[in-house]
Amino acid sequence: MEAFLTSLTFVDAIGSIGALIVVAAYFATQMRMMNSEDLTFPVLNLLGSILIVYSLLHNFNLASMLIEGFWIIISVIGIIQHFRLRRAPE
């Protein structure tokens, strides 16, 4: 474990934090600790994906970049949808 931590670069750490954020948000929704329709869910997904993309810009992987690109687009749509639904008359 010590060898792993000493070889971990700043870029890898940022990407790993991003992955933890995305997985934690998903876990929280599955455990009903967070509602996927709340603003927190797409914001956490957006933040996590941006951090992962940052790491991918330094260690490129096409498949990972594609999925993170879609994740960012879907998260932005979720954020926009959240604010549109809040403004809609009931």
N, C-alpha and C positions, 0 to 999 in steps of 0.2 A: 504494500500500500504506500509506503514511504517513497519508493521509486516512482510510482505513478504520480504522486503529488508533486514531486520535484521535477518531473518531466512535463507537467501540465503547463502549457503556455497561457498567457493572458487571453488570447483569442479562443483557445479551447475552453477556458473557464467561462468566458462570456457565452459561448454557444451552449455549454452545459447548463448554465443558469437559465438560459432561454428554454431549453428542453424541460428542465424541472418546472418552470412556470407553466408551460403548456400542459404537461402531464398532471400537475397539481390542480389546475383548473378543471381538467377532464375528470379527475378523481373526485373532486368536490361536487361536481354535478351528478356523478354516478351515485355518490353517497347521500345525495339530497342535502348537501351542506351549502350548495349554491344553485340558484335557478339559472338555467341557460338563457332565459329571456331577460335577465338583469343585465345592466350595462357592464358590470364587472367581468362577466364571462368573455365577451368579445375583446374587451380592453386587455385582459390578461393574455388572451391568445395572440393579439396583435403585438404586444410587448415581447412575449416569448419568441414569436416568429421573427421579429426584427433582430433580436439578439442572435438567433440561430443564423439568419442571413448574414449578419456581420461576420460570424465565424466562417461561413461558407465563402465569403468573398476572399478570405485568406487561404482556405483549404477547399477549393471548389469541388462540388459533386453535383452533376446535372440533375439527377433524380431528386436529391434532397432540395436543391434550389427550386425545382418545379413545385414540389409539394408545399414548400414554405411560401412561394409566390401565391399559390392558390389559397393557402391559409390566411395570408395577409389580405387578399381581396375579399374573402368570405368574412373575415373579422371586420373590415371596414364597412361592408354591406350591413353586418349585424349592428354596428354602432349607428349607422345612418338610420336603419330601420327602427332602432330604439327611440331615437329622437323624433322620427316621423310619427310613430305610434303615440308618443307622449303628447304631441301637439294636436292629434286628431280629436275632434269632438266626439263625445260618447253618446 
